[in-house]
């Protein structure tokens, strides 16, 4: 019966008290670094889009009203008509001069001698013929200028 006294080995169960190492879980408090998300407030630089109001410079397109200078081209029509009339009438003047100079008749025998050609009455006839032609040319020019001014209106 002496073998029953060996049951004293059961007192070694005191090693279970080492479970206090669980107190190292306090390192979880470092999650406060999440407060750096406030840097998102720099998005206010978007207010620089107000520079778009410079598009008002488009109002300079009013310079297009200078196209009224095209109305000065009407003066060109008067110059062309006048140049044709003056040259046309001048071509007829030498023919009348020739006809008036050939009018002196030779003196008949027994009559008093008339003046030499180009003197006296012949000169006055020639001058009156020239004056008549100038008068006619002036009339034609007046009529044509009136017609051209009426056509313009």
Backbone torsions as a table, in degrees:
resi	resn	phi	psi	omega
1	UNK	NA	4.3	-178.4
2	UNK	-77.4	-10.8	-178.2
3	UNK	-75.3	-9.0	-178.3
4	UNK	-80.4	-14.0	-177.7
5	UNK	-82.8	-1.4	179.6
6	UNK	-88.8	7.6	-177.6
7	UNK	-82.3	12.0	-179.3
8	UNK	-82.0	-0.3	179.9
9	UNK	-75.7	-3.3	-177.6
10	UNK	-78.6	-5.6	-177.9
11	UNK	-82.3	4.4	178.5
12	UNK	-85.8	9.1	-178.3
13	UNK	-81.0	12.4	-179.7
14	UNK	-81.0	0.0	178.9
15	UNK	-75.1	-2.3	-178.4
16	UNK	-79.1	-3.1	-178.0
17	UNK	-84.1	7.3	179.0
18	UNK	-86.0	12.2	-179.8
19	UNK	-80.2	9.5	-179.9
20	UNK	-78.2	-1.9	178.9
21	UNK	-72.6	1.5	-179.3
22	UNK	-79.4	-3.2	-178.8
23	UNK	-80.0	3.1	178.1
24	UNK	-83.9	6.8	-179.3
25	UNK	-80.0	9.1	179.8
26	UNK	-79.4	-4.8	178.5
27	UNK	-72.1	-4.3	-179.3
28	UNK	-77.4	-3.1	-178.9
29	UNK	-81.5	4.7	178.3
30	UNK	-83.1	8.5	179.3
31	UNK	-78.2	5.7	178.5
32	UNK	-76.4	-4.1	177.8
33	UNK	-71.6	-1.6	179.9
34	UNK	-77.5	-3.7	-179.4
35	UNK	-79.2	4.4	178.0
36	UNK	-82.3	6.1	179.3
37	UNK	-77.3	2.8	178.8
38	UNK	-76.8	-5.3	178.5
39	UNK	-71.8	-2.5	180.0
40	UNK	-76.9	-6.3	-179.3
41	UNK	-78.7	3.3	177.8
42	UNK	-81.4	4.4	179.5
43	UNK	-76.9	6.7	178.9
44	UNK	-77.8	-4.4	177.7
45	UNK	-71.2	-3.4	179.8
46	UNK	-74.5	-6.2	-179.9
47	UNK	-78.2	1.8	177.3
48	UNK	-80.0	3.4	179.1
49	UNK	-75.5	4.7	178.1
50	UNK	-76.6	-6.2	177.6
51	UNK	-71.3	-3.0	179.8
52	UNK	-74.5	-8.0	-180.0
53	UNK	-77.9	2.3	177.6
54	UNK	-80.9	5.7	178.4
55	UNK	-76.5	3.8	177.9
56	UNK	-74.4	-7.1	178.0
57	UNK	-70.5	-2.5	179.2
58	UNK	-75.1	-7.8	179.8
59	UNK	-76.4	0.5	177.5
60	UNK	-79.5	3.8	178.8
61	UNK	-75.9	4.3	177.7
62	UNK	-75.4	-6.4	177.9
63	UNK	-71.1	-1.8	179.7
64	UNK	-73.7	-9.1	179.9
65	UNK	-76.4	0.4	177.9
66	UNK	-79.0	3.9	178.3
67	UNK	-75.8	-0.2	177.6
68	UNK	-72.9	-9.8	178.6
69	UNK	-69.3	-4.8	179.6
70	UNK	-73.9	-14.9	-179.1
71	UNK	-74.4	-8.9	178.8
72	UNK	-77.5	-7.3	-179.1
73	UNK	-75.6	-6.4	178.9
74	UNK	-74.8	-20.3	180.0
75	UNK	-70.6	-15.9	-177.1
76	UNK	-72.0	-25.7	-176.3
77	UNK	-74.4	-25.1	-178.9
78	UNK	-77.3	-31.8	-176.3
79	UNK	-72.6	-33.4	-176.5
80	UNK	-72.9	-36.4	-177.4
81	UNK	-71.2	-32.4	-177.3
82	UNK	-72.1	-33.0	-176.6
83	UNK	-72.4	-29.6	-179.2
84	UNK	-75.3	-33.6	-176.8
85	UNK	-72.4	-38.6	-175.1
86	UNK	-68.1	-38.4	-178.5
87	UNK	-74.4	-30.4	-177.2
88	UNK	-68.9	-38.8	-176.9
89	UNK	-77.7	-26.0	-179.5
90	UNK	-72.6	-26.6	-179.4
91	UNK	-70.9	-23.5	-178.8
92	UNK	-84.5	-17.9	-175.6
93	UNK	-67.6	-39.3	-177.7
94	UNK	-66.0	-27.2	-179.8
95	UNK	-68.3	-36.9	179.8
96	UNK	-71.0	-33.2	178.7
97	UNK	-65.2	-39.3	-179.2
98	UNK	-65.9	-38.8	-177.3
99	UNK	-70.0	-34.0	-179.2
100	UNK	-75.1	-30.6	-179.0
101	UNK	-75.1	-22.4	-179.0
102	UNK	-89.1	4.7	-177.2
103	UNK	-77.0	-25.9	-175.2
104	UNK	-61.2	130.8	-179.9
105	UNK	-94.9	146.4	178.7
106	UNK	-68.6	147.0	-179.1
107	UNK	-69.7	136.6	177.8
108	UNK	-78.2	153.5	178.5
109	UNK	-67.6	135.7	179.2
110	UNK	95.5	-10.2	177.8
111	UNK	-98.8	155.7	176.9
112	UNK	-66.1	149.1	-175.6
113	UNK	-68.4	129.6	175.7
114	UNK	-80.0	172.0	179.6
115	UNK	-67.4	155.8	178.5
116	UNK	-61.5	151.5	177.8
117	UNK	-59.7	136.8	-179.8
118	UNK	89.2	6.0	178.3
119	UNK	-127.6	157.7	173.0
120	UNK	66.8	-122.2	-175.6
121	UNK	-66.4	-35.1	-179.7
122	UNK	-61.8	-40.1	179.4
123	UNK	-65.2	-42.0	-179.1
124	UNK	-67.4	-36.5	176.9
125	UNK	-64.5	-43.7	-179.9
126	UNK	-62.5	-43.8	-179.5
127	UNK	-64.9	-39.6	179.7
128	UNK	-67.9	-35.5	177.4
129	UNK	-65.3	-42.1	178.6
130	UNK	-63.8	-42.3	179.4
131	UNK	-63.2	-39.2	177.8
132	UNK	-63.8	-40.4	178.8
133	UNK	-65.2	-42.0	178.9
134	UNK	-62.3	-40.7	178.4
135	UNK	-62.1	-43.4	179.0
136	UNK	-63.6	-42.3	179.1
137	UNK	-61.7	-42.3	178.2
138	UNK	-61.9	-41.0	178.1
139	UNK	-62.8	-44.6	-179.6
140	UNK	-62.1	-42.3	179.6
141	UNK	-63.8	-41.1	178.8
142	UNK	-62.5	-44.8	-178.0
143	UNK	-64.2	-42.2	-178.4
144	UNK	-68.9	-37.9	178.8
145	UNK	-66.7	-36.1	176.9
146	UNK	-66.3	-41.3	178.9
147	UNK	-62.2	-42.5	-179.0
148	UNK	-68.0	-35.7	178.0
149	UNK	-69.7	-33.1	176.3
150	UNK	-68.3	-36.9	179.0
151	UNK	-66.2	-33.8	179.0
152	UNK	-64.6	-42.3	-178.2
153	UNK	-66.6	NA	NA
